[in-house]
């Protein structure tokens, strides 16, 4: 699992995680586990698995760290 920080959340149910490598990783609210999407906050540390989406890297199994 990778660790990162939530960089941006939208009211449309997706966001971006800033990874240690400096790249932003997209995630959708359906990838969040253990908490509700609404409970996440920008700047919060999370763990995730990095997968591939149609437009590039995509976070899966996103959980608060």
Secondary structure as a PSIPRED ss2 file (coil, helix, strand):
# PSIPRED VFORMAT (PSIPRED V4.0)

   1 X C   1.000  0.000  0.000
   2 X E   0.000  0.000  1.000
   3 X E   0.000  0.000  1.000
   4 X E   0.000  0.000  1.000
   5 X E   0.000  0.000  1.000
   6 X E   0.000  0.000  1.000
   7 X E   0.000  0.000  1.000
   8 X E   0.000  0.000  1.000
   9 X E   0.000  0.000  1.000
  10 X C   1.000  0.000  0.000
  11 X C   1.000  0.000  0.000
  12 X C   1.000  0.000  0.000
  13 X C   1.000  0.000  0.000
  14 X E   0.000  0.000  1.000
  15 X E   0.000  0.000  1.000
  16 X E   0.000  0.000  1.000
  17 X E   0.000  0.000  1.000
  18 X E   0.000  0.000  1.000
  19 X E   0.000  0.000  1.000
  20 X C   1.000  0.000  0.000
  21 X C   1.000  0.000  0.000
  22 X C   1.000  0.000  0.000
  23 X C   1.000  0.000  0.000
  24 X E   0.000  0.000  1.000
  25 X E   0.000  0.000  1.000
  26 X E   0.000  0.000  1.000
  27 X E   0.000  0.000  1.000
  28 X E   0.000  0.000  1.000
  29 X H   0.000  1.000  0.000
  30 X H   0.000  1.000  0.000
  31 X H   0.000  1.000  0.000
  32 X E   0.000  0.000  1.000
  33 X C   1.000  0.000  0.000
  34 X C   1.000  0.000  0.000
  35 X C   1.000  0.000  0.000
  36 X C   1.000  0.000  0.000
  37 X H   0.000  1.000  0.000
  38 X H   0.000  1.000  0.000
  39 X H   0.000  1.000  0.000
  40 X C   1.000  0.000  0.000
  41 X C   1.000  0.000  0.000
  42 X C   1.000  0.000  0.000
  43 X C   1.000  0.000  0.000
  44 X C   1.000  0.000  0.000
  45 X E   0.000  0.000  1.000
  46 X E   0.000  0.000  1.000
  47 X E   0.000  0.000  1.000
  48 X E   0.000  0.000  1.000
  49 X E   0.000  0.000  1.000
  50 X E   0.000  0.000  1.000
  51 X E   0.000  0.000  1.000
  52 X E   0.000  0.000  1.000
  53 X E   0.000  0.000  1.000
  54 X C   1.000  0.000  0.000
  55 X C   1.000  0.000  0.000
  56 X E   0.000  0.000  1.000
  57 X E   0.000  0.000  1.000
  58 X E   0.000  0.000  1.000
  59 X E   0.000  0.000  1.000
  60 X E   0.000  0.000  1.000
  61 X E   0.000  0.000  1.000
  62 X E   0.000  0.000  1.000
  63 X E   0.000  0.000  1.000
  64 X E   0.000  0.000  1.000
  65 X C   1.000  0.000  0.000
